[in-house]
Amino acid sequence: MKRSELNAIIEKTIHFMEEEKGLPMPGFAHWGPKEWKEAGEDYEEIVENMLGWDISDFGSGDFKKIGLTIFTYRNGNFHNKEKYPKPYAEKLLLVDDGQVLPYHYHWSKMEDIINKGGGDLVITLYNCTKEDFEDVEGGRSGKKGTFDTTTPVTVSVDGRKVTVPAGGQVTLKPGESITLKPGQYHSWQGVPGTGPVMLFEVSTTNDDTIDNRFHTAGERIPEVVEDEEPKYLIFADYKDYYKKN
């Protein structure tokens, strides 16, 4: 993805949240390279737990069609639970009208996806196969997983047990939520014509570098083409700017 695209997406999201929805973002959501270079060890948790902006087109090259805008507010840490014992995470997920999130599941994370307002979200579901779930050699961020096309998928929608056939769909209208368990493939789309969808995710500790199994999508963390100076940073940029004093 181009840096100019990331800058524009983040600027648009901040305006949407703060000006249109009246939901202020934390101060570091507005930071650029200068602020991150000057940040001291007080901000170590943000960096080590991948808080902040996280934007991906999943290798599609077409963010408007396939992509997701994420801001992580809080998170624990898979690798250092003694230092960061927090067992939960919270995120903003912004889905544009008609935008698609590609099929994936998580080995470890259980998540609640909550439609907080805007358009409708349609979610398509499959279970993974036992062999797929146990495919450690495929890599914890491996791609090209396998659908179980025969078994139904059972989820909780606002505390109500819902079962759909393999490849079945659940639509979340504003105010509704769904619980997704490890091993449940899910893809979603903002229902075209209903507007952007503001989701919040509440989950167990999250690490997107090792806990995503995609079906056919490209890379989770984008390679950035530096066509202009960064106005904001995504979490993958921290290593290049944040130097603990």
N, C-alpha and C positions, 0 to 999 in steps of 0.2 A: 504494500500500500504506500501511496505517496504521503510525505509529511504534510503537504498542503491539505490533503484529504482528512488526515487525522486532526489537524488544527481546526478545520471547518466543522467536523463532526462534534468535537468537544465544545467548541464555542456555541454551536447550535443547541447542544444538550444542556449546557449551563443556562442559556436563555430560556429554554423550555421549562426547566425545573424551577428556576428562581423567578422569572418574570411571568410565565404563563400559569404555573402551578403553585407559586408561592411557597416552594420548598427549598430553603437555602441549602447550598452544598457546603461541606466543610472547607476551611480556608485553603488547605493544600490542594483542593480540586482546581484552584485558580493558579497554582504555581507553575512557573516556567524554569528553564535551566538556571537562571541567576539564583532563584530562591533555593533550588535543590543543591546547588553548589555551596550555599551558605548555611544549609541546615546542619545541625550538630547531631550528636548521638541521641538526643532526646527524640529524634524522629526515626530511630532505628526500627521500631516495630512496623512502621508503614512499609519500609523497604523490605524487611525480611519476611513479612507476611503478605506481600503482593497487594497491598491496599492501593486504591486509586483507580485511574483510568485503564481500561482494558478493552481494546477495540479489535475486531477481526473480521476479515472477509472470507476466512477459511480457505484461502488459496483460490477463490473464485475469480478474482480480478474485477468483480462487479458487486461492490458493497451494497448498493441500493437493492439488488435482487437477493443476494445471499450474504448475511452479515449480522452482527450484533454489537450494540454499544453497552458496555458494562462499567459501573463504578462500584468498587468493593469498599464498603464502609468499615467492616470488621472481619477478622478471620483469625483462626488459630494457626498452628504450624505442624505439618506432618512430621517434620524432621527434628524438631526441638520442642517437645511437649513440656519439658521441665521449665524452660524459659517462657514459653507461650502456651499455657495450659487451656486456653479458651477452646471449648469443643464445638464452637458454632461459627457461622459466617453469615453476613448479610450483604446483599447486593441490590443495586438498581440495574434493571435490564430494560433497555429501550428498544422496541421493535417498530420499525417504520411500517407504514401502510403497505401491505403486500410482501414485506421482507420475510425471508425464510431462514430458519436455523437448521443446519443439516443434521441428519440422524447421528446420534451418539448415545452412549451411556457412561456411567461411572462405576468403577469397581468398588469404591469406598463411600462416596458421598450419597447421602439421602437428602432430598431437597423438597421444599414447598415453593411452588411458583404461584404468586398472588397477583391477579390482575387488579391493579390499583386505580385504573381509569384510562379513558380513551377508547380505543377500538376493541374488537373481539379478537381472541387468540384461538386458533384451531390447532390441536396437538394430535399427531399421528403416532401410534404406539405399537411396538413389537417387544416381545421378550428376546433376549439373546439366547444362543444355544449354550449348553454346558461347556462344550469344547471352546467356544469363543471366550467365555468368561475365564476359563483356565489357561488361555493362551498367553502365558507370561512371555514366551519367546517373541511374540508379536510386539512386545513393548508396551509399557504402561501408557504411552501416548500413540499406540499403534493404530493403523487405519485398516479399512476393508474388513470389517467384522462380518458376522453372520447373523441374519435374522432367523428366529424360530417362527416359521410361517404357519404352524399348526396350533400352538397353544394360545388360549385367550390371555389377555392382560388385565390384571386387577389393580386398580388404583383407588385412592381416596380423594373424593371431590367434596371439599368443605365438610369432611368428616363422614361422608356417605360413601359406602362401598359401591364402586362402579366397575363392571366387567365388560370389556369390548373384545371382539375377535381380533386375531393378529392383523395388524394394519388398520384397525378401527380408530375412530377419532373421538376426541372430547373437545368441546368448545367452551372456553372460559369467557364469560361476559364480565364487564367491570364489577368488582366486588367478589368474584369467585376465585377459588384456588384449587390446586391439585398437589398431591404428594407423590413424588417419583422415587422409587427404590433403586438401589444398585442393580445393574443388569437389565434395566428396562430401557430399551432404545426409544428415543423420542426425537421427533422433529416438529417444528411449529412454524406457523405463518400468521402474520397479522392479517386478518381477513380483509381482502381488498375492498376499499370503499368505506371502511369503518373508522379510518384514521390511525395515527400512531398509538401504540399500546405501551403504557407505563406499567412494567412489572416490578415487583420486589421478590427477591429470592431469600429465603431463610433456610439454612442448611447446616449439616455437620461441616467440620473443617474441610476446606477446599484447597486443592493444589492442581491448577489446570496444566501444569507441566508434566504431570505423571498420572492423572486420574481421568483421562478422557479416552474412550474407545470410539473412534469414528467409523462409520460404515464405508463411505467413499470420499469424504471431504478431504481437502488439503490441510495445510499446516494451521494449527490453532493459534500460534503466536506469529504475527505477520513480519516479514522482512520489510524494512522501511526504506523507501527511496527518498533521500534527503534533497528534495527539489526546492525547499525553502527552510528557513530557520524554524525550529520548534517553538511554539508559543506555550505549549503544555507538554507534559511527559506522560507516556503510558508506562505501566509498571516495568515493562521490559527495558526501558531506558534508564532506570535508576542506576544501574551498574556503571554507566558512563558519566554520571553527573554527581552522584551522592558519594562523598568521601567522608566517612565518620571522623570527626575531629578527636 
